[in-house]
Amino acid sequence: MQNISRNHHFVAQVEQRLNSINPKISKENQRIYSFNILERENYEFELTSENGVKIEDNLSFDDLFSFEILNENQRYNLEQYFGRYEQKVGELTKSLLEKVEENNSDIKEEILEIFALKLLNTFRNPYCIDKTLNTIGDLTQYSPTNAELKELYKKIDLFEHPQFEDIAVSFDVTVENYKKWMKSLFMILVPKIDQESNLLELTLKGLFENNKSFINVFINECSGITDAHPLLSDRGFTLATDCEDHTAYEFNLSSTAFITYVFTDINTYAKNTMNPEQIQAIISLNEKSTPDVKVHVIRDEPDALSRYNKNVIYQSFSTVFCKSKVVFGL
């Protein structure tokens, strides 16, 4: 965890680059258009710059994930742990979209690993600190059993962040909740719960192997619609729905596609149309094998893209991003 990384992105650069205005030029010069949200109820926003913003400096904050600064260069932080999940997402996204184009159904690896990164991005996004603490904040009741990790973990409580006033203003967070958030990220990423997996990986496995759920994945590909580009949220995700029956996460994939993961609870979904014995029969059938993830490809559907873009504007913290100066479907 000791390294020289200082500029910490909370939405991965590779995800932003998949929406770049100019993806063929050098990475340090790639840009993306940025829009400030003025009034979310009516989807009002304004372009922040005619030239876009540099991805290299966008959606980042100095030492956001650091918990000790040793000197001008060296610090302890969680960047390498995030990097483990980021390093393949560009390749996985391109692979997924290429297979979709070829009608190749062998996409399970891409579906699962992309979700891993996207879910991690919701946890590490400072605009989502309250949501993250509601989801994994109880992890701070525990500490690593490994002595070396435990000493590093204690540094989070002892660390006086030199930019905390800026963090507090930028992300509307208290010192207590910032440290609690950092400790939650540490606990879900770092200690090994078994020989190979950390808690994040076990959580994902539990989601996709839950025999009491139906799982549907919708890949919306819109390259055939003129000047149609999905938005990217400063929060990194949106919820299409979060009700008793369904939880549906939506994520930008690229400048031409977005993806929706829908987890449906069998008990609540079927309780009004089936009796308890019928519901239990379905659950028992699921228990005999790994639950099937049903994948649906939707091509060039303007209403779906319009709904998605409106939802991104409504749920983002203050800013949305796009390949184009013109936001489709509003």
Secondary structure by P-SEA (a helix, b strand, c coil): ccccccccccccaaaaaaaccccccccccbbbbbbbbccccccccccccccccccccccccccccccccccccccccaaaaaaaaaccaaaaaaaaaaaaaacccccaaaaaaaaaaaaaaaaacccaaaaaaaacccccccccccaaaaaaaaccccccccaaaaaaaaccccaaaaaaaaaaaaaaccccccccccaaaaaaaaaaacccbbbbbbbbbccccccbbbbbbccccccccccccbbbbbbbccccbbbbbbbbcccccccccccaaaaaaaaaaaaaccccbbbbbbcccaaaaaaaaaaaaacccccccccccccccc
